[in-house]
Amino acid sequence: MIMTQLGKAEDEIFKVRQQKEIQFKAREKAKRQRTEEMDRRRRPDWSLLRDTQFEPTPLGQSKTILNPRQEAYQIRKAGMHSQAEAKLQTVDSKKALESMLDKPESNERRGVKRPREEEDDDEEEVHDEVRLWEDGFKDRYYESKFDVAPKNFEFRNSVALHYVRGLCWVLRYYYQGCASWKWYFPYHYAPFASDFINISGLSTEFEAGTKPFEPLQQLMGVFPAASSKHVPAPWAKLMSDPDSSIIDFYPEDFKIDLNGKKFAWQGVALLPFVDEKRLFKAVEPYYKDLTPAEIKRNIRGEDVLFLSIKTNGYNIAQGLYKENVDKQIETPINFEGMGGTILLTDDCISVNGTLNSPIRGLKPIYGNKVCSVEFRDPQYPDGYVFLAKKLKGAKLPPRVLKPQDLNEESHRSWRPQIGMAPSTTRASLGASGHRMVNHYVPQPQAQRPYRNSNSSSPQTYGGNNYSNTYTSGNYQRGKIILLN
């Protein structure tokens, strides 16, 4: 029902999204232009120094400046006149410049750099042949992304059914555990919500009794040939040998569909799907060439639980080591919100022992205060259904969404709760922070504090000794004395 309603609104969603995208780009362009204009106005106009006593002189020459105050006053006055003229100017500067220049008889364009305004107007648009906001987008989508005929509705339904099975797989993964280690979505792109039709009879059962890839098999399935140094040498040649039976799994060059994005890392890498049967068959003859260390790397080992001396389970684990319990015996535990069984391990470092670093150059860790054990999750029979609901006695955290029945006064003081505990921390700026913000954020001319540049008396802070007192809460910090 949800997907059906979403499919009906799909067309309008795409159109509204495109309108918002266009509006966003227009706002960003206007914002960029305003920022550039403000930066241009803040930049000093060095042309005002031309033909004045403050004009730059050649290196090694010096010039005496007579009556510098009067000269600076004239420069400021000239600057005020130039700003006033710029505000009153209504003639398009570009057209005025074109009218002043003699146009060449030939229509050939000279090799000149494009104006900055032209570069901004010609902002590069990402090519999108699907155009989801225009009619007929579904036909263009399946023809472009799946390379099928626009009216092949049977294929569309097949993609939708695979996608729905994927949704079921994800839900079961989070609520009941992995449904199958072999299932995968066999396409690079998703269907539309309006394509989810006739799905009520779809089977949501998956192949049982499957196992995940071994670690080295997993690396062979996800690494490109450039990362072959991270797999055993006998296996690595399968990624680069032209005669390898799985060389097609490791293309040196492949297409990237930007799919409406701007950057390659945001696009869809059109890599081939790895056939696990072919992969297993290709690496099988090379298992005998693995070293003992590589064989150890290639097993699905036990989970390891590290217990700090401050945890409740530390003494339990240390007691098992002191009693020299058989390493094959599983001991049930239930502490720190964890339940399962633990087993002793040969890799545990003794109390106050030393852990030598496996990386050359790093110092060993002395005085060990951590105990390590192997950990196994509780085991349940096949077909066991976990309760996907709130358990009895569960305590819910406080609500963080704003209540709808707040009056105007309470609405003003309401703050959302971030995290598991309420916090009264509020973001604030000190005096120095406000000064820094005011320095870098441009202010309108009318709001700037006026100060007479001809004033001879400097401002004082806290009297003639440039000192001031400040407090934090009820505690007076004392005086700050600035000595020059």
N, C-alpha and C positions, 0 to 999 in steps of 0.2 A: 504494500500500500504506500509506504514512504517513497519507494523508488518510482512508483507510478505517478504520484503527485509531483515529484521532482522532475520527471520527464516532461510533464505538461508545462512546467515553468522554465524548462531548459533554454528555449529560444530567447525568452525575455532576459534571462540571466546573462547570456552571452552579449546581448545588445547593450544592456546596462553596464556591464563590465567594460566594454569598448568605449562607451561614453565617458565613464569615469577615468579611463586611461588617457583619453584625449584631453579631458579637463585637467588632469594631473600634470601632463606634459606642458600644457599652456601656462599653468600656475608656476611650474618650475622655471620655464623660460622667462616669464615676467619677473620672477624673483631674481634670476640671474642677471637680467638687464638692470634691475634696480640696484643690485649690489655693485655691478660694474660702474654704474653712474655715480653712486656714492663714493666708491673708491677713486674715481676720476676727480671728483670735486675735492676730496680730502688731500689729494696729491698736491704738493706745493708747485706753483707756477713759476718756474725758474726764469721764464722769459721776462718777468717783471724786473729782474736784476740787470737786464741789458741797458747799456748806456747810463749806468749809475755807478756810484763809488764802490758799491758792493759787488760789482761785476767780477767774475773770476779772472785772475791774472795768470800769465804764463809762469811755469815753474821757475823758481829762482828770482823772480821779480817781486817787489813789494810796492805798496802804494799807501800813502797816508790818507785816511778818511777824515774829512773835515765835517764838523757838526753832524755826527752819526744819528742823533735823535731825529733831527729834521729830515735827514735822508730816509730813515726808516718810516717816518710818518708819510712821506710822499709815496713810498712803495706800497704801504697799506692802503692809501687813498686810491692809487691806481688799481690795486686789486679789487677794491670795492666797486669801482666803476666797471671793471671787466665782468664781474659777477652780475651786476645789474643789466649790462648789455646782453649777457647770455640769456637771462630770463626773459627779456623783452623781444628777443629774436624769434620770429615766427616763420621765417623763410626756411624751407627745407635746405639744409646745408649741402646735401648730396646733389640736388638739382641746381643749386646756385653754383656749385663747383663745376658741374657739367656745362653750364651756360658760359662760364668763363674760359673754358678750355676750347681750343680749336679742334674740331673733330677731323680726323684724317679722312682723306677721300676713300681709301681702301677700307673694306669691311672686315679685313683680317684682324683678329685679336692679337695684341702683342703679348709677349711672355711676361705678364705682371701677376703678382700675387693677388688672390681674391681678397676683397675687403672682409673685415671681421664680421660685419653685419650680414654679408652674403653667406658666410660660413655658418652663422647661427641659424639663418633661415633654412638652409639646406641640411638640417639635422638628419643624419642617416636613419632611415626607417628599415626595420627588419623585414625581409621578404616573407610574407605569409600567404601561401597559395590556398590555404583552407578558408580563411576569413570567416570565423565562426559567427560573426555578427551579421552576415549577409545570408539571404535565402539560398538554399541548396548546399549548405555547409556540410551536411552529412554525406552527400554523394562525393563531394570533393575530398572529405576526410578519408573515407575508406579507399578511394582511388589513389590518393597520395601516400597514405601511411601503410596500407596493406596491399597495395597493387592489385586490387580486385575490381571487377566491373561495378559501376555505381548502383546497379539494380540487383546485385547479388545479396538478397535479403537472407538467404539461408546461411551465408558466411557470417553476416552480422549477428544472427541469432547464435551461431556457434561460439563466437567471441564472447558474447554476453553470458552464455552458460558457463564457459570457462572462468569468467570473471566472478560470477556469483559463487562458484565453487571455491574460488580463492577467498572471497569474503567469509565463507563458512570455515575454511581452513584457519584463517586468522582468528576468528572468534573461538574456535575450539582450542587453538594454541594457547590463548590467554586464560581460558576458563577450565580446560580439561587436559592441557598438555598437547604435545605435537601429535597431530592426527596421522601424519605419514611423512617420512623423511624423503620420499621419492616424488611427491607431487610438486609441480611448479607451474606458473602461468606461462604458456608457450608463445606469448606475443610481446612485442616491445611497447605496444600502445593499448590503452583501455577503450572500451566501447562507450557509447552515450547512455545516459540514464533512461532515455526513451526507448532503447533497444532491449530493455529487460522485460520481455514479453514471453508468455508461455513458460514460465520458470517454476510453476508450482509443483510439477512432477519431477524436478531435478533431484537426482540422488546426491545426498550429502555424506555418503560413506566413502572412506578412503582405504587404501591397501594397508592392512595391519601387519605387524611383525617386521617392519622395516628398521634399518639402522642408519645412523649418519655416516658420512664419509670418514675414513681414517684421516688423521691430520695431514699426512703427505699427499694423499689423494685430493684433499680439499685444496691444498696449495696448487696442485696441478690443474685444478678446475677453475681457479680464480686468477692466478698470476699470468701476466703476459710473458713472452719470451725474454724480454729485457730483465726480468726478475728471476731468471733460471738459476742464479747462484744461490738462491735460498732453498732449493730442492736438491736431493742427492744427485751427484754428477751423472750416474747411469740414467737417471730419469730426465735430467736436464736436456740431454741430446734429443729427446723426443719432441722438444719444443722448438728446435731449430733445424733438425735434419730434414732436408727436402723429401727424403724417402720415408719419413715417419708416417705411420698410419693415422696419426691424429694431428698432423701439421696444420690442417684447416682450422683447428681450435685456436691457433695462435697467429692471426693475421698481422703482418707488419703495418699494414695500412687499412683503415676502415673508415666508413662514413660516420659523420656526426650530424644528426638532424637537430638544428637549433630549435625547432618546434615552437617558434614564436619568441625565443629568447635572444639575448644579445651576445652572450659569451659561450664559448665552446663547452666550458665546464658545466653550464646549465642545460646543455642539450642532451639528446638521447644517443648514446653510443650504440651503433648498430652492429654489435658483436654477435657471432654465431652462438647458439645454445650448445652447451656441452652435453654430449650423449654419454651417460655414465657407463653404459655397457661397453662402448668402444674404449673409453678411458681405462676401465678396469682390465680389459683384455690386453691393452697396449703395455701397461706397466707390470703385468703379472710376471713376465720372464725376467724382470730385473729385481725382484725381491731378494733373490739370493746374493746380490751384489751389495746389499746394504750393510753398513758397519754396525757394530753393537750399539753405538750411540744413536745412530739413525733408526735402528729398530726400536729403541726405547722412546724416541721422539714420535714414532708412528703408532703408538698404542693409545687407547682412550683410558687414561689413568683415573685414579680416584680423586675426588675433591679433597682439598687440604684446608683444615681449619686451624687458624693461628689464634691462640688465646693469650691475651696480655695478663700480667700478674694481677691486674686490677679487676679482672672479670670473675664472675662467680664460678665458671667452669674450670678455672686454672688449677685449683687444688684437686679437683676430680681427676683431671688428666694426669697431673703429676703423681697422684696416688697410684694410678694404673702403671706408670713407669716404675715407681718404687717397688710395687708388688711383682714386677716382671711378668705381667699378664701375657698370655700367648697372643702374638700379633694377628692371628686369624679369628680371634674372638671379638664379636661385636658387642659393644657396651651401650645400652640405651641412655640417652641424655635428654634433658628438657630444662634448658636455662636460657636466659637472655632472649626469650621469645623464639628459640629454636628447638626443634624436635627432630630426632633421628638417632643414628648410631655412630659411634666412633671406633677406630682401630688404631693401634700403635703403629708408628712408622719408623723406619731406620734413619730417616733424614732429620729427626728431631735433635736440636742442639741442647745439651744439658744446661742446667741452671748455672749462671755465671760463666758459661762456656764461651768459646770464641767462634764466630762465624767468618770463615775466610771468604773473601770476595771472589766470585768466579770470573771477574773482569780484571785483567792485569792493570795495575796502577792504582786501584782503589784500596783503601786501607781496610783491614778486617774490623769487625764489630766485636768489641769486648764486653764482658759482663752481661750476657744474654738474659733477658727477663721474659722471654716468650716461649710458650710451649706449642708444638704443632702436632696434630693428629689427622688421620684420614677421616673423612666425613661421608656418610651415606644417607641419602634421603629416605624417609619412610617408604616402604614398599606396599603397593596396593594391587589387588587382583586385576586381571584384564577385564575391561568393561566397567570398571568402577567409575561412578559418576560423582564428581565433586560438587558440593553445594555452591551454586552461584548466587548466593544471597547473603544478607547480613546475618551474622551468627548471633545467637542468644547471648545477651550480656555485653554486646559490643558498645563501646562509648564513642559517639560521634564527636568530631572536633567542632568548635564553635562555628557558626555560619559566618561567611566572609562577604556574601552578597548583601547589597544595601536593601534593607526592608522597604517595602512600598508604602507603608502607612506612617512614615515619619512626618512630623509637622515641620514647618519651615525652620523653626529654631533648631530642632534636633538634626535636621538635614544638613545644616551648616557645620555642625561639629562632628558629624559622622566620618569615620575613617575606616577603610578596609583593613582586615587583618591579613598580614602576609606571613605565612609560615604556620606553625602549630601553636604558637603562643602569642598573645597580644603584645604589641610593642607601642610605646609612647614616643619613640624616637621620631623627630621631625627634621626634615632637611632645613638648614639655615645657613646664612652667610654672616661672617663677622665683618667688622669695619673694613679690614684690609681687603676682604673679598668683594665688598661693595665698591671699593675704590678701583679695584682691578676691572670689574665689570663695567663701571662707568667710563673707565679709560678706553676700553676697546669697543664698547657698543656706541655707535654714533647717536647723538642726540640732536633734535631739531634746534635751530639757532635760537628760537624763542625760549627754550628751556635751559640753555647753558648759563651758568652763573657768570654775572658780569664782574669784571675786575679791571680797574683802571691801570693800564700798563705804565702810566707815568707816576703812579704812587710810589713814594720812596720808603714808606714804612712797611716792613714785612709783617705777615701775620704771626701771632704768637700762640702757643699751645700751653695753656695752664699758667700763663704769666711770662715774665721775661726770661725765666730759666728754661723755657721749652720743655716743661714737665707736665704730666697729667696723671691723674689717678683713675683706676678702673677696678671694677668689681666683677666677680663671678658668683652669682647666687648671693649669699650673705657674707661672703669672705672677701675682704678687701686685699687686693694683691700688693698694694703699695704704689710707689711712684716710679715712673720711667723717666730717667734723666738722660737726655741726649747731649753728649759733649762733642763739640767740633774740634 
